[in-house]
Structures are given as structure tokens and as C-alpha cells.
């Protein structure tokens, strides 16, 4: 028993475990992981370089400048988008600050997360090849890069982005509950306003 435990404490054991874990993953997994990493590099590399533009200043000062209640009140009279993004952004900026990098990083994280979601949508609708093509397009699409570097609700969720996967998956279900969930997620999404 003692010898088995001592063998696990060697650094070589952990390296071998990592190699085995990497071999256990499929080639597709590593391709999507690579595209997701590329998307992260492209989105985060210049995130804080440019100063705010007018709409981002409004978000950073009027919406996120005070407490949570003040932010939600301000969304009601000054924004046309649903409040979900602003609630998430308020929480996010409590951790990261309201500087250019801090505010925009929420959109960048959402943009990076869109890559594997695009793969799953393509996989669901047309197969593995379509999923890989969709993930590649989302990873390097200049318009999605632009939106992923913007501190506004459109940056966290390009218009309609949650609706296709939820609608695709749940439209095949006969359950009324699933259809209602799909409609609620699509309606409440930050980019659906």
C-alpha cells in the first residue's frame, strides 16, 4: 500500500497521466480546443487598447456606476436591450472593474464560449464537418471579433445567438415544457432586444 502511494507522488506519474488523458480525447476535441484558444487570443490580445466609445461610456458610467438597484433602474429608462446583460455586467465589473479591459472582458469570454457552441450547433444540424466549419468561422469572423470586444449587450451575445441551439434541440421535443424553455431563453438573451 505504501509503495503504491509513493509511486503516485513522482512528477513522472502526473506527466504520464496527462498524456493518457490527452490520448483519450478525440481529434475533433483537440481541433475545437485549438480554435477556441485561437478565438481567445484574437479577442483578448487588444481588449483594453482602445478607449471607450460613446455607448460603452454610457454603460460604464450610467448603468454600472452605482449599486445593483440603480443599475437596473437605469436600464429601464435608458436601454432598449433586456436587462440580463446589464445584471451580468454589473456582477462581472464588481470583480474586474469598469475599465476598458474589465467591462469588455465579459463580451470576450462570451465570444470565446461561442466557438464550442457553434461546433455543437453544426454537429447537431449537419454533422462533424459542419460543426468544425461553424466553429472555425466563429473563431475568426471579423464581425464577431468586433462584437466580442465591445462593452455592450450586443458584444456578449450577437443578435439571436442563443435561439438557434435551443430552438433546434427543443423543437424536436414534443414536450410543451421544453418549447417554453426554448422561447424563454431566446427571449431573455442579451442580444435578442
C-alpha positions as MATLAB code, in Angstrom:
seq = 'XXXXXXXXXXXXXXXXXXXXXXXXXXXXXXXXXXXXXXXXXXXXXXXXXXXXXXXXXXXXXXXXXXXXXXXXXXXXXXXXXXXXXXXXXXXXXXXXXXXXXXXXXXXXXXXXXXXXXXXXXXXXXXXXXXXXXXXXXXXXXXXXXXXXXXXXXXXXXXXXXXXXXXXXXXXXXXXXXXXXXXXXXXXXXXXXX';
ca = [
       0.000    0.000    0.000;
       2.788    2.393    0.954;
       4.736    1.695   -2.263;
       1.686    2.392   -4.439;
       1.215    5.784   -2.831;
       4.884    6.662   -3.194;
       4.763    5.883   -6.931;
       1.973    8.408   -7.418;
       3.927   11.251   -5.844;
       6.601   11.203   -8.538;
       6.368   14.006  -11.155;
       6.623   11.418  -13.941;
       3.358    9.860  -12.787;
       1.470   13.130  -13.378;
       3.062   13.673  -16.793;
       2.084   10.152  -17.806;
      -1.459   10.743  -16.518;
      -1.704   13.907  -18.615;
      -0.505   12.030  -21.695;
      -3.093    9.312  -21.150;
      -5.830   11.898  -20.707;
      -4.768   13.660  -23.921;
      -4.775   10.388  -25.869;
      -8.251    9.597  -24.568;
      -9.661   12.742  -26.220;
     -10.727   12.620  -29.829;
      -9.045   14.502  -32.635;
     -12.153   16.653  -33.012;
     -11.941   17.693  -29.367;
      -8.402   18.988  -29.884;
      -9.352   20.815  -33.084;
     -12.224   22.598  -31.341;
      -9.997   23.307  -28.318;
      -7.396   24.820  -30.649;
      -9.974   27.000  -32.392;
     -11.298   28.107  -29.004;
      -7.763   29.036  -27.927;
      -7.262   30.964  -31.178;
     -10.538   32.791  -30.552;
      -9.374   33.711  -27.038;
      -6.051   35.051  -28.311;
      -7.755   37.122  -31.014;
     -10.346   38.538  -28.637;
      -8.177   39.275  -25.594;
      -4.996   40.483  -27.331;
      -6.181   44.066  -27.897;
      -9.114   44.228  -25.486;
      -8.005   47.227  -23.446;
      -6.065   49.090  -26.146;
      -8.840   51.352  -27.452;
     -10.639   53.820  -25.239;
     -14.391   53.622  -24.723;
     -16.728   54.874  -27.420;
     -19.962   56.712  -26.544;
     -22.232   53.693  -25.934;
     -19.634   51.989  -23.761;
     -19.219   55.164  -21.698;
     -22.960   55.133  -21.079;
     -22.773   51.508  -19.950;
     -19.729   52.069  -17.733;
     -20.965   55.217  -16.000;
     -24.732   55.426  -16.010;
     -25.538   51.726  -15.790;
     -22.617   50.243  -13.857;
     -21.562   53.244  -11.806;
     -23.815   52.713   -8.778;
     -25.391   49.834   -6.929;
     -27.300   46.953   -8.495;
     -30.715   48.557   -7.923;
     -29.594   51.830   -9.522;
     -28.175   49.927  -12.490;
     -31.443   48.061  -13.086;
     -33.429   51.300  -12.765;
     -31.133   52.975  -15.308;
     -31.575   50.060  -17.730;
     -35.325   50.586  -17.614;
     -35.237   54.162  -18.853;
     -32.073   54.327  -20.947;
     -31.598   50.955  -22.668;
     -33.619   49.081  -25.254;
     -31.962   45.699  -24.630;
     -33.268   43.266  -21.996;
     -31.659   43.668  -18.558;
     -29.898   40.273  -18.406;
     -26.630   41.568  -19.876;
     -26.564   44.554  -17.546;
     -27.199   42.376  -14.486;
     -24.344   40.076  -15.539;
     -22.117   43.046  -16.397;
     -22.767   44.646  -13.020;
     -21.666   41.469  -11.208;
     -18.731   40.999  -13.609;
     -17.424   44.537  -13.149;
     -17.530   44.162   -9.374;
     -14.729   41.631   -9.913;
     -12.893   43.135  -12.888;
     -13.580   46.878  -12.654;
     -15.220   49.217  -15.148;
     -12.056   49.951  -17.109;
     -11.874   49.103  -20.798;
     -10.441   45.627  -20.232;
     -12.726   44.806  -17.297;
     -16.004   45.748  -18.956;
     -15.143   44.301  -22.362;
     -13.818   41.027  -20.969;
     -17.369   39.784  -20.305;
     -18.126   40.090  -24.022;
     -14.796   38.482  -24.880;
     -15.486   35.497  -22.637;
     -18.924   35.117  -24.240;
     -17.348   35.348  -27.706;
     -14.808   32.641  -26.870;
     -17.545   30.406  -25.448;
     -19.456   30.792  -28.719;
     -16.847   28.709  -30.591;
     -17.638   25.329  -28.996;
     -21.335   26.212  -29.049;
     -21.099   26.812  -32.807;
     -19.428   23.418  -33.171;
     -22.236   21.747  -31.231;
     -24.898   23.500  -33.314;
     -23.234   22.422  -36.561;
     -22.776   18.901  -35.222;
     -26.426   18.724  -34.231;
     -27.759   20.079  -37.500;
     -25.406   18.683  -40.174;
     -22.614   16.608  -38.637;
     -18.992   16.856  -37.508;
     -17.640   18.612  -40.617;
     -20.307   21.322  -40.451;
     -19.612   21.767  -36.743;
     -15.904   22.256  -37.355;
     -16.567   24.743  -40.161;
     -19.004   26.683  -37.974;
     -16.518   26.784  -35.092;
     -13.750   27.981  -37.414;
     -15.940   30.730  -38.854;
     -16.988   31.921  -35.403;
     -13.391   31.865  -34.137;
     -12.040   34.219  -36.825;
     -15.087   36.112  -38.114;
     -14.140   39.829  -38.046;
     -17.656   40.961  -37.132;
     -17.855   38.537  -34.204;
     -14.376   39.646  -33.109;
     -15.609   43.237  -33.153;
     -18.706   42.436  -31.107;
     -16.632   40.367  -28.673;
     -14.523   43.430  -27.914;
     -17.421   45.732  -27.176;
     -18.717   46.554  -23.704;
     -22.370   46.449  -24.728;
     -25.086   43.810  -24.714;
     -24.514   43.086  -28.400;
     -20.968   42.029  -27.554;
     -21.966   39.419  -25.016;
     -24.447   37.802  -27.336;
     -24.613   38.536  -31.042;
     -28.262   39.018  -32.027;
     -30.226   35.791  -31.751;
     -27.272   33.597  -30.818;
     -28.939   31.506  -28.098;
     -32.080   30.934  -30.133;
     -30.764   28.544  -32.834;
     -29.324   25.905  -30.492;
     -32.233   25.975  -28.108;
     -34.813   26.045  -30.852;
     -33.054   23.299  -32.801;
     -32.776   20.979  -29.822;
     -36.161   21.662  -28.300;
     -38.213   21.918  -31.490;
     -37.836   18.156  -31.943;
     -39.199   17.550  -28.484;
     -42.911   17.056  -28.070;
     -42.740   18.432  -24.556;
     -44.516   21.733  -24.078;
     -42.148   22.476  -21.197;
     -39.091   22.230  -23.499;
     -40.722   24.545  -26.047;
     -41.452   27.093  -23.327;
     -37.844   26.883  -22.073;
     -36.536   27.486  -25.604;
     -38.787   30.511  -26.027;
     -37.788   31.910  -22.622;
     -34.057   31.515  -23.235;
     -34.320   33.072  -26.692;
     -36.377   35.990  -25.388;
     -34.213   36.666  -22.333;
     -30.937   36.518  -24.222;
     -28.916   39.721  -24.139;
     -28.803   40.091  -27.928;
     -32.467   39.455  -28.580;
     -33.579   43.015  -27.871;
];
